[in-house]
Amino acid sequence: MAPVEQDALAVREQLFHERVRECIICALLFASLYILCHFIITHFKKHTDFTAVHDDEDAAVNRIALGLCTFTLAVALGAVLLLPFSIISNEVLLSFPQNYYIQWLNGSLIHGLWNLVFLFSNMSLVFLMPFAYFFTESEGFAGSKKVGDPARVPPCPLLCDSLLTQLLQGIMARVYETSVVLLLLTLLVLGMVWVASAIVGNDAASRQSLYDLWEYYLPYLYSCISLFGVLLLLLCTPFGLSTMFTVTGKLLVKPRLLEDLDEQLSCTRFEEAAVSHRI
């Protein structure tokens, strides 16, 4: 083999190993965030919503919704921690440029993490969270079979297979209903965005059909959702701060440096005299 081919093969092999290393690191980071978010959600969520459900179909739907919410919270937590992680990794690389054990904190890994967070955040915002909400609220189309209480059914292999088939049919019926509702909601939102853009713009190009959906309307929709999130943040931040200071004031013990002890003793004597008079 020629030296040029060996060098090209070595470069391809190095790129392959770097790509595998980045995939493993991203998978481990996301798995850690997912486990942490699962514990957070199960801690703050009522346990009766997931354990005391007597219907197998409702229990399965709750578990699927729990998984979707955990995934979304993991993506949100990753988006929050990504900027500090990027700054810290950059400082570590600048402090130890020749250290072999921290060379995996490179720009390619940070760039890949930013791309993954951007992709998953958009997918969670547009698809996963509405799907989880409509999926828990759905009951399936008319004619779908409901699964009965398995505690009332005697154990039998044929009956177990029948119950499993009915469970899958019930879940798929809910999935179909949720998909249809989500599709209708998507068409409604896109139509509202298109009408708003047509009202704002006075030229004929703004009143054309949705041919430039990917280049214009989806970024415009994303900007509208981001603006709504910023307005909600500005509205909720003062209430959150006031609540935080109220709770902190109730939990902390106020200092008693400026209190008059003689006045307290006199008040105590008056209270004791009043109690003695009543007795």
N, C-alpha and C positions, 0 to 999 in steps of 0.2 A: 504494500500500500504506500502511496506517495506521501511525503510529509505534509503536503497541502491538504490531502484528504484526511490525514490523521488530525491535523489542527481543526478542520471543519467538524470532524466527528467529535473531538473533545469539546468544542464550543457547543454543539448541539446537546451533548451529554450533560454539560454544565447547566445549560438552560433548562433541560428536562428536570434535573435534580432541584434546581431553584424553584421551578414551578410546582413540583411535588411538595417541596418544603413549605411553600406559601399556602398551598391547599390544606396541608396538615395543620399549620398554625391557625388558619382561619377556621377550620372545623373545630379545633380544640377551644379557641376563644368563644365561638358561638355556642358550643356545647356547655361551656362553663356559665355563660350568660343565661342560657335556657334553663339550666338546673337552678340557678339562683332565682330567676324570675318565677319558676314553678313553685319554689318554696315561699316566695313573697306572696303570690296570688293565693295559694292554698292557706296561708296564714291569715290573710285579711278577708278571705271569702268565707261565707258561712259553710260549715261542713255538711249541713243538712241538704244543701243544694246538690251535692254530689254523692253522698252516701246513703241518704234516706229516701232515695227514689225507688219506688216499687215497680216501675215500668222499665223493662230492659231497653226499649227504644228511647225513652226520655233520658235514661242514664247514659246511653251511648252518645246521644246528641249533646248532653252536657260535657262529656269527656272530650268530644271533638271541639266544642266551643272553648273549653279550657285550654286545649292545645293551641288553637288559633290565637287566643288572647295571650298565652305565654310567649308564642313566637313574636307577636307584635311588641310586647313589652321588652323582649330581648333585643329586638331591632332598635327600639327607642333608646334603651340603655346603652347599646353599642354606639348609636349616633351621638349621645351625650358624652360618652367617654372617649370618642375617637379623636377629638381635638387635643385633649390633654395627653393622650397616648402618643399622638404625633409629635407634640412639643417635647415630651420627655424622651422619646426615642431619638429625636434629633440632637438633644443635648447630650445624651449618652454617647452617641456616635462621634460628636465633636470632642467629647472628653477623652474617649478611648478609641482613637481611629485605627490603631493597630491590633486591637484585641480580636482574636479569632472567634470567641464564643458569642460575640454580640453583632457579628456581621449579618445575621439574619434580619436585623432591624434596618432594612434598606428602604430606599424610596419605592421600589417595586411593590413591596409588601404594603406600605402605607397607601399607595395609589390603588392597589387592589382592594384594600379594606374600604376606602372611600367609595369606590365603584359599587361594591357589594351593599354597603349601607344605603347608598342612594337608590339602588334597584329595589332592595327589600323594603325600604321606607315607603316608596311610591306604591309598591304592590300591597303593603299592609294598609296604607291609607285609602287606596282606591278599591281594593278587592277584599282583603281578608277581614277587616273589621266590619264593613257592611254585611259580608257573607255570614260572619259569626252571629251578628244580631238577628238578621232575617232567618237564619237557620234555627236559632232557639225559639223564635216566634212562629215558625211554620208548623203546620200540621199535616201536610201532604195534600195532594189533589183528591177530589172526590172519587171514591172507589178504592182507595188504598187501604190495605189491611193493617189493623192495629194488633200489636202483640199483647197477649194477656199476661196475667201474673204467673210466673213460672212456679211459684210455690204451690199453686192449686193444681198443677199438672203432674200426674205420676211419672216417675222416671222411666223413659223408654227411648231407645235409640231413634226410632222413627219419629216420635214426637219431638225429640231434640232437633232432628234435622228439619222438621216442619217449622219449629219455632225459630231456628236460625234463618230459614228461608224467608219467613214473615218479617223477621227483624231487618234483614237486608232490604226487603221490599219497602218496608216503612221508612227506612233511612234514605233509600234512593228516591222515594216519593217526596220526602222533604228536600232532598238535594235538588230535584227538578223544580219544585215550587220556588225554592230560594234562588235558583239560577234565573228563572223567568222574572221574578220580582227585581232581582239585581240588574237584569238586562233592561227592563222597563225604566228603572231608576236611572241607569246610565244614559239611555236615550233622552229621558226628561232633562237631565242635567246638561247634556250636550246641546239639546235644543234651546235651553235657557241661555247658555253661554253664547250660542250662535245668534240668538235674537238680541242679546245685550251688545254683542260686537257690531251687529247690523245697526242698532240704534245709535251707538256711540259714533261709528264711522259713517260719514255722509257720501263716500264714494261708492261706485258700483262694484268695486272689487270686494268690499266688505259684505255685500249682499249675495255673493256667489254661494254655491253649494259647498259641502264639506269635503272638497277635494284635497285641501291643504290641512287636513285634520292633524296629522302628526307634527307639522312644522309650525302651526299657528295656534290651533284651538286647544290642544293639550297643554302646551306651556301657558296659555292664557288661563285655562282652568286651574292649573297648578298654582299660578300666581294668585288667583282668587281664593283658593283654599288657604294658601299661606297668609294672605291678608286677613282672612277670617280668624286664623289661628293667632295672629299677632293682636288683633282687636280683642279676642277672648282673653289672651294673656294680660293685656293692659287693663281689662275689666276685672279680672280675678285676682291680680296681684295685690291691690290695696285691701281687698277683703281677706286674702290669705295672711297678709302682714298684720292686720288688725286682730284676726283670730289668733295668730301666733303670739302676739304680745299679750292678749287677754289670757290665754292658757298659761303662758309663762308667769304672768302676774299672780295667777291663782296657785301655781305650784311653788313659787319662791316664797320664803318666809321674810316678811318685812322686818327691818331692824327696829329695835326698841330703844334707841339711844336718846331720843328726845322726849320720851314719855316721863310724866311726873309720877313718882312712886307714892308720894303722899296722897295725891288725888285718887290713885287706884286703891290705896288702903282705906280711905274714907268711903269710897264707893262700895268696897267689900263689907265694911262695917254696917253701912246702911242696908245692904242686901241681907246681911245676917240678922239685923234687927227686924226687918220686914218679915223674914221667914219665921223668926221667933214669935212675933206678934200674931201671925196667922195660926201658929201651932197653939 
